[in-house]
Amino acid sequence: MRHGRIRFSDAVPVGRDRRDLRRRFRRTARAVRAERRAEMSALLQRLSSGGVLLADITTDTLTGDGVIEFLDGTRLHFTTRGNGLSMSYLSQWYQASPVPLRLVRAEPSFTRRWFRLWFAADGRRPKEVIAEVSAVS
């Protein structure tokens, strides 16, 4: 077995090879993002079509983040921003409502991880939340 030095130019791709690696990396990253978004869309659709009730809402008032736990044990991390209903307001509405809240509708928004979500108590008008949604690990 021969032990020799590996030159830098042999170890690091250059020119066309580097462009091809970047192109493959971007394609793979896009595929992974699309798969995650599809999984989250499917999960939110399952929660909304099944009428799963909310079990708890935990919010951080400084950042606008929150964790919503559903009665089936699903925990999702929400980040709200902009003009939509904030997580702290949703939490106050949840605590003040005599009837349990549920996710009644979920639609993907125009950006990567943002979703338009409608929460409602039975017989009441739904309130819309625009939030970035991810699974709690």
N, C-alpha and C positions, 0 to 999 in steps of 0.2 A: 504494500500500500504506500502510495507516494503522498507525502505531506508537503504541500506547497502553499504559497500565499495566494489569496484571492484578491485580485485587483478590484478597486472601487468601480471601475468602469464595467467589470464583469458582473458585479453584484447589483448595481443600480441600473434599471432600465433608462434608456435615453431616447429622445426624439419620438419617433412614431410609436415605439413600445410604451413609452410613458403616457402618451395621449390615449392609446388603446386601453391601458389600465385605468386611467381616469374615467374614460367613457364607460367601461364595464362597472366601475364602482358606482357611478351616478345611476346607471340603469338598475343595479341591484338595490341601491338606496331607495329609488322611486318605487320599485316593486315591494319592498318591505313596508314603506309608508302606506302604499295603497292597500296592502294586506291588513295592516293594523286598523286603518280607517274602516275597511269592510267588516272586520271583526267587531269593532265598536258600534258600527251602524246596526249590525245584526243583533248585538246585545241590547242596545237601546230599543230597537223595534220589538224584541221579545218582551222587554219590561213594559213597554207602553201597550202592546196588544194584549198582554196578560193582565193588565190592570194591577200590577204589583204595588202594594202600598209602601209608603216611606216609613222606615222604622226610626231613623234619627238623622239629623243634620248637624254637623259640626262645622263652624265657620271661624275664619281668621279675619277679623274686621279690618286689619291694616292692609292685607294683601288682596283681599277679595276672593281668596281661596276657600274651599270647603270640601268636606267629605260627606257624601250622601249615602246612607245605608238603607237598603230595601229590606222588606220582611223576608225575602228569600235568601238573604245573606250576601247579596251582591253589594260591594262597596266601590264607589266611583269617586275620583278626585275631580272637582269642578273648579275652574278658574273663570270668573266673569270680568268683563270690562266694558267700558263704553256706556251707551245710553240704556242698555237693557236692565232688567230687574237684577239687582245684586244678590249675592248669596246671603248677606246679612238680612236683607228684607225678606227673602224666601224663608230663612230660618225663623224670623219673627212671625211670619204668616203661618208657618207650620206649628209653632208653639201656641199661637192664639186660636187656631182653628179647632172647633169642637169636633169636626169630622176629619178623618184621616185624609192626607193628601196622597195623590198618585200621579205618576207620569202618564199623561194621556196621549201625547204625540211627540215624536222625535224626527227631525229632518236634518240631514247634513247641510252645513252652511257652505258658502263658496270657498272657504279657506281649508287648510289641511285638517286640523283637528277640531274645528269649531262646529257646534251643533246648535240648532234651534230646538228648544225643548219647551213643552207646555205642561205645566203642573196644574192640577185642579182638585178641589174637594167635590164630593158628590153634589150634583145639582148647582154648582157655581160656575161662573165663567172662568176659563183657564187663564193663567198668567204665563207669559212667555219669558224664557230665560235664554240668553245667548251665551254659551259657555264652551270653553275648551275642556274636553272630557278625556280622562285617561283612567286606566284601571289602577286601583290601589294595590301595591305589592306588599 
